[in-house]
Amino acid sequence: MILAGERPDRFAASFWRHFFHLEHTAEGTAEAMLYFQKEFDWDFMKVNPRADYHVQDWGVRLRYSSKELENHVKLSFPISSVDDWMHLKLLPPTAPVLAEHLKLVSLLRTRCGRDLPILMTVFTPLSIAGRMVADHQTLVSHLRSAPGRMHVALRVITDTFVRFVSELRNAGADGLFFATTHWASADLLTWAEYEEFGVPYDLEVIRAAEADAINLLHVCGANNFLPQLGGLAYFAKMINWDSSDPTNLPLDKALDRLPEKTLVGGVDYRGWLRRSRPEEMPYFIRELKRQFDPARLIIAPGCAVEPGTEMNNLRAIRQQL
């Protein structure tokens, strides 16, 4: 309704989080997503798989967590030297871990029916490259010292995920939760560098979801490039970022800066959502509802809800919508 330009009779909302102990298989991740959706009846489902599913078929090895609130541990990385990028091979959507996540989307589509929009998490190609090295600065160094080799690697990553994204739609995804993670940020790169190593490849992947996709662009982190990215044709009707971070564009300022986007956010997921009590939630939500139009804002966190966040706070929020 909102994305079609109609005025809703209430505020829509969606939240998302990891359930690390269930993320080992398609069936386990589906179980976690379905539990969370049944508990809160969100207005769209942001599928929250293990983050490294993007790179496991390229050789990242994990020790899976058995604890709900404890992340998986990376045991190895396929890239250590800049020469290693030249050995990256194109993957088919049938590669084991990619196929597992196509199965995940298919399971969710079958269990949820057609009415609930399902957005599958896909990282940008630069972000995917960043998960193949031991630390951020290694990738920054490679981008700056060997740009030609990095473009070759980004082409392989992009071509792999263009095909994967097309198959996600066939599996039943309505669109993408397309995440830059840390990379569209002045903390790591200049805007000129992101224009070169990020934007062209991003556009190819998100375009592969097709014109009718319900896409959400998530611009992560502090000092982010939201103003620049929001003005580009990113084929995303919705945009999400941490508007509570003082280095980022505030939510109210984004109304004018991004007039053609539906804003998704408003909840300080590391601040009042994490630290306040359930009885305080109505105040925060009333303030959002007072300041914003339900036709322009979907209430959501600025990123995944942090492990250990009180679920009763989410219940209190849901009751206000």
Buried (B, 14 or more C-beta within 10 A) or exposed (E): EBEEEEEEEEBBBBBBBBBBBBBBEBEBBBBBBBEBBEEBEBBBBBBBBBBBBBBBBBBBEBEBBEEBBEBBEBEEBBBEEBEBBEEBEEBEBEBEBBBBBBBBBBBBBEBBEEEBBBBBBBBBBBBBBBBBBEEBEBBBEBBEEBBEBBBEBBBBBBBBBBBBBBBBBEBBBBBBBBBBBBBBBBEBBEBEBBBBBBBBBBBBBBBBBEEEBBBBBBBBBEEBBBBBBBEBEBBBBBBBBBBBBEEBBEBEEBBEEBEEBBBBBBBBBBEBBBEBEBEBBEEBBEEBBEEBEBBBBBBBBBBBBBBEBBBEBBEBBBEBB
